[in-house]
Amino acid sequence: MLDKVKVQEVLDKVRPSLQADGGDCELINVREDGVVEVRLQGACGSCPMATLTLKAGIERVLKDEIPEVKEVISV
């Protein structure tokens, strides 16, 4: 099972780059099936590049550091 604390620690590593662009991301849930649910906030919530940020940024980093992560979705 995924450790919610570990997921939050990894998210905290990517948050400064999101915040530099006026956005942020909030951890909503870590599901037993390896799916991490986040909510993009601020500028990230309405940015046309949000999907790319989510998949190529947040999801990639989480998968690199926590192999049990299967997917990251925005809720």
N, C-alpha and C positions, 0 to 999 in steps of 0.2 A: 504494500500500500504506500502511496505517495505521502511524504511528510510535508504537511502544510507549512511548517516553520521553514524548512529548507527551500520550498518554492518561494516563500516570501523573501528569504535572503537573496535568492537569485534575482527576483524582480527588483529588489532594492538596488542591485548593481546596474540595471538598465534604466531605472527611473531618472537619474540625472540628465541623460540625453533626451528623454521625453520632456522633462521639465524645462530644458534649455530652449525647446521649441514651443513652450507655453502649454504643454499638455501633461498628462500623468496617466497612471494606470493603477487600478485598485483590484486586489485579489478578492474574488467573490467566493469561489468554491474550488476545491480539489476533489474530483470525483474518483471513485474506486476503479473506474475503467481507464484511468490515466489521462483524462481530459481535465485541463485547467481552464476555469472560467474567470475571465477578467472583464473589467469595465474600463474602456478608454475614456478619459476625462479631459476637460478643457479643450484646447485646440485640437487634440488628437481625436476627440469625439466627433468632430465635424470635418476633419481633413479628408480630402479625396485619396490620400496615400495611407489612410489608417489600416486598410487590409494588408498592405505591404509591410507596414510597421509591425503589425500583429504577427504575421507569418514569417517574414524574413528577419525580423528583429527579435521580438519577445519569444516567439516559439522556438526559433533556432537556438538562442542562448539557453533557454530552459532545457531543451533536448540535449544540448551539448553537456550541460552540467548535471542533469538528472535523466538518465536514459529511460526511466520508467514513464516519463511524460510522452504521451502519444500524440496529443494535439492541444492547441490553445485556441479557445473560442472567445468571442466578445459577446457579452450578454447585456 
